């Protein structure tokens, strides 16, 4: 075991102990171990970046199992387009169900995520179909944007600079995917340096091409903490194509693991 490896594992163990969050600790350990395997020579962990990403993740969503409803309105050149509503049931950032509530014609469709394995269930199809996290769900929203918003578990971060956004100091971080199974190959992430809130993000393809941007807005108290309740996603390739995600409600719920199976999903209404 190299000195770098020992340093990495010691840091992760200490961070996990201070957070008391098994899901986050597991995600961070996997992210850092994967980054260690992929990089030669091994790079030291950017401890400040890891802490900032974990903190922002906790602000975006509860540590506990939770339920939220999301309205997604898409538009092109200012003209209204697709409008959809989803119910998301999440357990520990590893297991998620995304149920389509509207439009009525698609009601009954559901996504099931276990780890990074994703399936779609449709009433008209007898067997679930395997999907990619990167595939488009609606408008500018990918499957992974709703099903797995776990930056701490999916990316290896490092601080690359500082910026001022809306008069507030922000850390600027590069997030590199730990493997090709995550939603985006790279994310550039701005986080408020004072309160840890996410400010904006840029999402990139493996080729380095900018795909879209996201702004985190309208911070309000939901599920016991002040969180962003409005996300604005803009297509970087086709100007004027925008999707706005509004979180209508969010509540901590006891969601047993048995719910997150292909067999149990058929019982959900």
C-alpha positions as CSV (number, residue, x, y, z in Angstrom):
1,X,0.0,0.0,0.0
2,X,1.5,3.4,-1.1
3,X,1.7,6.4,1.1
4,X,-0.8,8.1,-1.1
5,X,-3.3,5.2,-0.7
6,X,-2.9,5.3,3.1
7,X,-3.5,9.0,3.1
8,X,-6.6,8.7,1.0
9,X,-8.1,5.9,3.1
10,X,-7.3,7.7,6.4
11,X,-9.1,10.8,5.2
12,X,-12.2,9.0,4.0
13,X,-12.4,7.1,7.3
14,X,-12.3,10.3,9.3
15,X,-14.8,12.0,7.1
16,X,-17.2,9.1,7.3
17,X,-17.0,9.0,11.1
18,X,-17.7,12.7,11.4
19,X,-20.7,12.6,9.1
20,X,-22.4,9.4,10.5
21,X,-23.8,8.8,7.0
22,X,-23.2,5.3,5.7
23,X,-24.5,6.1,2.3
24,X,-22.2,9.1,1.8
25,X,-19.2,7.3,3.2
26,X,-19.7,4.4,0.8
27,X,-20.1,6.7,-2.1
28,X,-17.0,8.7,-1.2
29,X,-14.9,5.6,-0.7
30,X,-16.0,4.1,-4.0
31,X,-15.3,7.4,-5.8
32,X,-11.9,7.8,-4.3
33,X,-10.9,4.2,-4.8
34,X,-12.0,4.4,-8.5
35,X,-10.1,7.6,-9.0
36,X,-7.0,5.9,-7.4
37,X,-7.2,3.0,-9.8
38,X,-7.7,5.2,-12.9
39,X,-4.9,7.7,-12.2
40,X,-1.2,7.1,-12.7
41,X,0.6,8.4,-10.9
42,X,-1.9,8.6,-8.0
43,X,-3.0,12.0,-7.1
44,X,-3.6,13.2,-3.6
45,X,-7.2,13.6,-2.5
46,X,-8.4,17.2,-2.5
47,X,-9.9,17.1,1.0
48,X,-11.4,20.6,0.8
49,X,-13.1,19.7,-2.5
50,X,-14.5,16.4,-1.1
51,X,-16.0,18.2,1.9
52,X,-17.5,20.9,-0.3
53,X,-19.2,18.4,-2.6
54,X,-20.5,16.3,0.3
55,X,-21.9,19.4,2.0
56,X,-23.6,20.6,-1.2
57,X,-25.1,17.2,-1.7
58,X,-26.6,17.3,1.8
59,X,-28.1,20.7,1.1
60,X,-29.7,19.5,-2.2
61,X,-31.3,16.4,-0.7
62,X,-31.8,14.9,2.8
63,X,-29.4,12.3,4.2
64,X,-32.4,10.2,5.1
65,X,-34.9,8.4,2.8
66,X,-37.2,11.0,1.3
67,X,-40.0,11.7,-1.2
68,X,-40.3,14.7,-3.5
69,X,-42.5,15.8,-6.4
70,X,-40.9,17.6,-9.3
71,X,-42.6,19.6,-12.1
72,X,-40.5,19.9,-15.2
73,X,-41.4,22.6,-17.8
74,X,-39.5,22.7,-21.0
75,X,-39.4,25.5,-23.6
76,X,-37.7,26.3,-26.9
77,X,-37.0,29.9,-27.9
78,X,-39.5,31.1,-25.3
79,X,-42.3,28.9,-26.6
80,X,-43.8,26.4,-24.1
81,X,-43.1,22.8,-24.7
82,X,-43.3,19.5,-22.8
83,X,-44.6,19.6,-19.2
84,X,-44.2,16.6,-16.9
85,X,-44.6,15.8,-13.2
86,X,-42.6,13.2,-11.4
87,X,-42.6,11.6,-7.9
88,X,-39.2,10.6,-6.7
89,X,-38.6,8.1,-3.8
90,X,-35.0,7.9,-2.8
91,X,-33.2,5.8,-0.2
92,X,-29.6,6.7,0.6
93,X,-28.7,8.0,-2.8
94,X,-28.3,4.5,-4.1
95,X,-31.9,3.3,-4.6
96,X,-34.4,5.5,-6.3
97,X,-37.8,5.2,-7.9
98,X,-39.0,8.0,-10.4
99,X,-42.7,7.7,-11.1
100,X,-44.4,9.7,-13.9
101,X,-47.5,11.4,-12.6
102,X,-48.3,13.7,-15.6
103,X,-49.2,13.7,-18.4
104,X,-52.0,11.2,-17.7
105,X,-51.1,9.2,-20.9
106,X,-47.7,8.3,-19.3
107,X,-48.9,7.7,-15.8
108,X,-47.7,4.3,-14.6
109,X,-44.3,4.6,-16.1
110,X,-41.5,4.3,-13.6
111,X,-37.7,4.3,-13.4
112,X,-35.9,2.0,-10.9
113,X,-32.3,2.8,-9.9
114,X,-30.2,0.4,-7.9
115,X,-26.7,1.7,-7.6
116,X,-26.0,2.8,-11.2
117,X,-28.3,0.2,-12.7
118,X,-31.4,1.7,-14.2
119,X,-34.6,0.2,-15.6
120,X,-37.8,1.6,-17.0
121,X,-41.2,0.0,-16.4
122,X,-44.0,0.7,-18.7
123,X,-47.6,-0.6,-18.4
124,X,-47.6,-1.7,-22.1
125,X,-44.4,-3.7,-21.8
126,X,-44.2,-6.9,-19.8
127,X,-40.5,-6.7,-19.0
128,X,-38.5,-3.8,-17.7
129,X,-36.0,-2.2,-20.2
130,X,-32.5,-1.3,-19.2
131,X,-31.5,2.4,-19.6
132,X,-28.5,4.6,-19.3
133,X,-28.3,7.4,-16.7
134,X,-27.2,9.8,-19.5
135,X,-30.2,9.2,-21.7
136,X,-32.6,12.1,-22.0
137,X,-35.8,11.8,-19.9
138,X,-37.5,15.0,-20.9
139,X,-36.3,18.4,-22.3
140,X,-32.8,19.1,-20.9
141,X,-33.3,16.5,-18.1
142,X,-31.4,13.2,-18.2
143,X,-32.5,10.1,-16.4
144,X,-29.6,10.6,-13.9
145,X,-30.6,14.2,-13.1
146,X,-33.6,12.8,-11.2
147,X,-32.7,9.3,-10.4
148,X,-29.1,9.8,-9.1
149,X,-28.0,13.2,-8.0
150,X,-25.1,12.0,-6.0
151,X,-22.0,14.0,-6.9
152,X,-20.0,12.8,-3.9
153,X,-20.4,9.2,-5.0
154,X,-20.0,9.6,-8.7
155,X,-17.2,12.1,-9.1
156,X,-13.6,12.8,-7.9
157,X,-13.5,16.6,-7.2
158,X,-10.7,19.1,-7.1
159,X,-10.8,22.9,-6.5
160,X,-9.5,24.8,-9.6
161,X,-10.2,28.3,-8.6
162,X,-12.6,30.9,-7.0
163,X,-15.2,33.1,-8.5
164,X,-17.8,35.7,-7.5
165,X,-21.4,34.9,-8.2
166,X,-24.2,37.4,-7.4
167,X,-21.7,39.2,-5.2
168,X,-20.9,36.0,-3.2
169,X,-17.5,34.2,-3.2
170,X,-17.7,30.7,-4.7
171,X,-15.4,27.7,-5.0
172,X,-15.0,26.4,-8.5
173,X,-14.4,22.7,-8.8
174,X,-13.7,20.2,-11.5
175,X,-15.6,16.9,-10.9
176,X,-14.3,13.9,-12.9
177,X,-16.5,10.8,-13.3
178,X,-15.2,7.8,-11.4
179,X,-16.3,5.6,-14.3
180,X,-18.4,5.7,-17.5
181,X,-21.5,4.5,-15.8
182,X,-22.4,8.0,-14.4
183,X,-24.5,10.6,-16.0
184,X,-21.8,13.0,-17.2
185,X,-18.1,12.6,-17.9
186,X,-17.2,15.9,-16.2
187,X,-18.9,18.6,-14.2
188,X,-17.7,22.1,-13.4
189,X,-19.3,23.0,-10.2
190,X,-19.7,26.4,-8.3
191,X,-20.5,26.2,-4.6
192,X,-21.0,29.2,-2.3
193,X,-17.9,29.4,-0.2
194,X,-19.7,30.8,2.9
195,X,-22.8,28.6,3.2
196,X,-21.9,25.6,1.0
197,X,-24.9,26.0,-1.2
198,X,-24.7,24.9,-4.9
199,X,-24.8,27.8,-7.2
200,X,-24.4,26.5,-10.8
201,X,-22.9,23.6,-12.8
202,X,-21.7,22.9,-16.3
203,X,-22.1,19.3,-17.6
204,X,-19.6,17.9,-20.2
205,X,-19.4,14.9,-22.5
206,X,-16.5,12.5,-22.6
207,X,-15.2,14.5,-25.6
208,X,-15.0,17.6,-23.5
209,X,-18.0,19.3,-25.2
210,X,-20.2,21.4,-23.0
211,X,-23.7,19.8,-23.0
212,X,-25.7,22.1,-20.7
213,X,-25.6,24.3,-17.7
214,X,-27.7,24.4,-14.5
215,X,-28.5,27.1,-12.0
216,X,-29.7,26.3,-8.5
217,X,-32.3,28.9,-7.4
218,X,-35.1,29.8,-5.0
219,X,-33.7,28.4,-1.8
220,X,-36.5,27.6,0.7
221,X,-36.9,25.3,3.7
222,X,-38.0,21.8,2.7
223,X,-37.6,18.6,4.7
224,X,-36.0,20.4,7.6
225,X,-33.4,22.4,5.7
226,X,-33.0,25.3,3.3
227,X,-32.6,23.8,-0.2
228,X,-32.7,24.9,-3.9
229,X,-36.3,24.4,-5.1
230,X,-35.8,25.6,-8.7
231,X,-33.2,24.3,-11.2
232,X,-32.8,25.9,-14.6
233,X,-31.2,23.7,-17.2
234,X,-30.1,25.2,-20.5
235,X,-28.9,23.4,-23.6
236,X,-25.4,24.6,-24.5
237,X,-25.8,23.1,-28.0
238,X,-29.1,24.6,-28.9
239,X,-29.6,28.1,-27.5
240,X,-33.0,28.8,-26.2
241,X,-33.9,25.2,-25.2
242,X,-34.5,25.3,-21.4
243,X,-36.0,23.1,-18.8
244,X,-37.1,24.4,-15.4
245,X,-37.4,21.9,-12.5
246,X,-39.6,23.0,-9.6
247,X,-39.6,21.0,-6.4
248,X,-43.2,21.2,-5.2
249,X,-42.7,19.3,-2.0
250,X,-40.2,17.2,-0.1
251,X,-40.5,15.1,3.0
252,X,-38.5,12.6,4.9
253,X,-40.1,9.1,4.7
254,X,-39.3,5.7,5.9
255,X,-38.7,3.7,2.6
256,X,-37.7,0.1,3.2
257,X,-35.2,-1.5,0.8
258,X,-37.8,-4.0,-0.3
259,X,-39.6,-1.3,-2.2
260,X,-36.6,-0.9,-4.6
261,X,-37.0,-4.1,-6.5
262,X,-38.4,-4.9,-9.9
263,X,-41.0,-7.1,-8.3
264,X,-42.2,-4.6,-5.7
265,X,-42.4,-1.7,-8.2
266,X,-45.3,-3.3,-10.0
267,X,-47.3,-2.8,-6.7
268,X,-46.8,0.9,-6.6
269,X,-49.7,3.2,-7.6
